[in-house]
Amino acid sequence: MKSKLFKIIALLLLFILPGGISGTASGMDESAFTIYFIDVGQADSALVLCDAQSMLIDGGNVADSDLVYTFLKKHGVNHLNYIIGTHAHEDHIGGLAGALNFATVDKAYCPVTNYNSKAFENFKKYLEKQNVSITIPCVGDVISFLDSRKVMTW
């Protein structure tokens, strides 16, 4: 499953970095772009920060929930523009409840809206507390990230 996460990160790099530097009258203005691969052991979790926007991709296991919470708090990320669950298995969805317990979110993406696990139900519970529903992306959908930068699903 790590290969799917790396494909998403590669697409982010492809679509975000080329637009990351733009000319201005006073010279070059660099956009801040950072990807943190959060150490959640054998599971997956990555936080993408670009200027004032943020995207959390997966959250590791349920046992990693406190770690994801603390990581967001330490980095001052109390709002996520996007939260993405690449799939509903516990090793990707489990820690997202911790993220949502600390940070607010605008949009949530996952390939399913229902899955028979406590981890997924907790993820949905914290989304519902924020009045956010899961959007299932379709092949070819485009997610805007900082106006002209796009993330495409496949």
N, C-alpha and C positions, 0 to 999 in steps of 0.2 A: 504494500500500500504506500510505502514511502515514494515509489516512483510516481504515483498520482500527485502527491504533494509537490514533488520536484517539478512536474510538468506545469502545475499552477504557478509556482514561483518563477519558472522560466518564462512563462507567458507574461507575468507581471514585469519582469525585467525587460522583455522585448517591447512591451507597449508603454511602460512608464519611463524608463531611463532615456530613450531618445528625446522625449519632451522635457527632460529634467533641467536643461540649461537653456536659457533664452537670453537674447541680447536686449539691452535697455540703453537708454540715452546715456546713462552714467557708466556703462560697461556691462559686465556679465553678472547675472543674478542666478545663483545656484539654488535649486530646490533641494531640501533635505529629504533624502530617501534612505530608509534603513529597513532591513529585514532581520528580525531576531528569530532564531530557531531555538525555541524554548526546550530545555532539556527535560523531557518527560519520559526518559528511558526508552523502551522499545516502541512507544506510541509516537504520535505526531502532534506538533503544535508550532505555528509560526505567526509572528506578529509583524505586519507590514505597516510602516509609518512613512507617509509622504506629505511633507509640509504639515498642515493641520488635520489631515485625514488619516484614518486608521482602519485596518482590516485584520481580524483574527481568523486564521485558517486552522481549524481543529483545536482541540484542547487537551489531548491526552486522555488518560484513564480517570475514573471517578476519584481515585486516590491522588490525582494530580490537581484536583480542583483548588485546593489551598495554594499550591504553587503558582497556578495561573493567576489567581486572585492577587497574590503577593507581587508577582511579576508586573502586572498591570499597575498596581498601586505604586510600586517602586519607580516605574517609568512615567508616572503621572497620566496614565491613560484611563480617564474615567468616562470616556465616551468612545464608542466604536461606530464608525460609519457602516461597516459590514462585519457580520460574523458568518463564517462559512463552515459547515460540516460536510466534509467530502463524502462521507457516507455514515450510516447510522450505527456502526459498531462502537462498542464502549471505548475502545482505545483511541477513538477520534472525537467522540461526542462527550465522553465522561466529564472532562474538566471544564466544559463550556458553561456549566451551571455556576461554577466559581467565578468565571469571567462576568457572567450576567448578574451575579450577586454584587459585584463591585461597579461595573460599568453599564451605562445605558447603551442601547444600540438602535440604529435606524432601520437596518434591513438584515434579514437572516435568510441564508440560502442553504438548502440541503436537497439531496435527490429524492427524499421521501418526507411526508408529513406525519406518518405514523410508523412506529416500529415497536415491537414487543420487548422492551427492556426498561428497567428502572432508570438507567442513565439517560435514555432518550426522553422518557416522561419528565425527568427533572429539567432537562434542556427546554422542553416545551413549556413547562410550568413557569420558568423564569422569563421566557419570552412573553408568555401571556400576561405576566405581572406588568410588563412594559407595553402591553397592547401591540405586540409585534407578532405577526404570523410568519410562518415559513413559506418562502417562495421556492418553487421547484424550477430551476433553470432548465431551459431547453437548448439543444445544440444550436449554436449560432447566436444565442443571446449575448448582448453586450452590456457590461456593467460599467457605468461611468465612474471614473476615479480621478478626481481633480480635473473636471471639465473635459479637456481634450484627450486625456489618457484613458485608455480603455482596457478592460479585462474581458476576454472572450471565453466562453465555455465551449467545450467540445464533446 
